[in-house]
């Protein structure tokens, strides 16, 4: 499956900035749906975050996804790769 990778930076209330990628099917182009996935992910965190906008979440590139990622996308609609300050 080809996926779109959205590079995402979200400020936390403690001053740190979360950095993660959200991967969605390449056929999904509706940013409202993608941002709702990000908001769902952020709501699972134990700390508060700032607002999400197009300035924090931008399309980066497309790539083929490994099976584990595809399975997660099939189940949840998206997959998150946590990079910085996500826990």
N, C-alpha and C positions, 0 to 999 in steps of 0.2 A: 504494500500500500504506500502510495506517495502521500506525504504529510506536509502541511505548511507549518513552519516554525515561526512563532511570534516571540520576539525578545522582549522581556518584561521586567521593568524596574518599578517597585512600589515602595514609597516611604513608609516606615514604621513610626509609631508614636514615640518610640524611644530614641529616635534620631538615626537609626540604621536604615539602610536601603536594602530591601529584598531584591534579589536578581534570580529570575528563573525563566525557563522557556515553556511555553504551552504549545503542544503539538496537536493539531486537528487535521482531519482529512483535507486533502488539497482541494476538494470540491466544495468545502465549506468556506464561503466568502462573506457571510453575514457577520459583521463585526459585533452587532448586538448579542448574538448567540455566543461568540467567542468571549466577549467581555463578561457575559453571565457565567461562563465556565470559570473564568478567572475569579470572579466574585465568589462563586461556590467554593473554590479552592481556598481563597483568603478567609472565608468564614469558618474554615476548619482549624484555623490557627488559634493559639491561646493568647496571642497579643493583638493589639489593635493596629490597623494600618490606615494609611491615608486613602484618598479617593483615587479611583482608576480612571484614566482617560487615554485618548489616542497618543498622548505624549509619553505615557508610561508603557504602552503595549503596542509594538510596531511589528509588522510583517518583516521577516528577515530573509528566509529562503525556503526552498522545498527540498525534500530528501526522501529516500526510501526508509521506511521504518522497520525495525526488527520485529519479530513475532510477538514478543512480550508487550511491546508498545501497541501493536495492532490489536491484541487481545484486550488491552485496557481501553483503547479507543472504542472498540466494539461494545464494551460494557458501559463506559461512562461518557463517551463522546469526545474525550480529550485525554491527554497525558501530560504530566508536569515533570520537567527536569529541574530539580532544585540546584542552584549554584551557590548563592551567597545569602546569608542571614535569613534563611527560611525556617529555622527552628529556634 
